[in-house]
Amino acid sequence: MPNATARNHDPSTDQTGLEPEFDWSRVQTVFLDLDGTLLDLHFDNHFWHEHLPDRYAQRKGRSPAEARALISAHIRKIEGSLSYYCLDYWRDFLELDLVALKQEIAGRIALRPEVENFLTYLQTLGKRTVLLTNAHPDSVALKFRHIPIQHHFHRVITSHSLGIAKENPSFWSSLQQIEPFESEHTLFIDDNLQVLCNAKRHGLRYLLTIAQPDSNLPPRQSDDFPALDCFKQLMNGSAPAQLA
């Protein structure tokens, strides 16, 4: 990705990491991830690492430590595959109703700051806005019942409808078949760095990650993609300096 800071250096932006006036006229389509991008990843991290192991231990007569070890080991084994995100797969593997277990802690589902304002902003700009998520459709439906933002999107696409996860190198060519887009005029925001790497290889022009996907964990650094602290940055005439 060309470095706009080197081309149009403004010393006043050195401390903030921002450059003025991202040109929205260059963007036609905006693809947005859900968990960790629009929604606080704390819900999912708490579910997979705390709530689910605890419930599994209670119902299967295992210790919490055993349950966490079993689930964590299987997560590592299938991470990045479609099964990793599939609630039906996990239901069969653990013999538990994951949708019902997620509902137990649904009060933790939360938007990241300024998300709804940003989605409204995209509508005012007339951008085609598409939700692009690995989440299972039942998980998406649960989250939309508690955070009703679906009306902001022209389309909601889960990787399950394509049969491959976003981590799969073939994802973007498969997506083109059902949701045509021009790579040079597309903005994609996702907290998953592997997914962003595949998008970059496919030629997507504008790529952003999220600095703090989980509000309960410290912000992270990315050397490969500019990181967004808050969606307000894309609404006040500025953007991470590498987004050019």
Summary of the structure (lengths in Angstrom):
residues: 244
radius of gyration: 18.8
end to end distance: 7.8
largest distance: 62.3
contacts: 720
relative contact order: 0.20
helix: 49%
strand: 14%
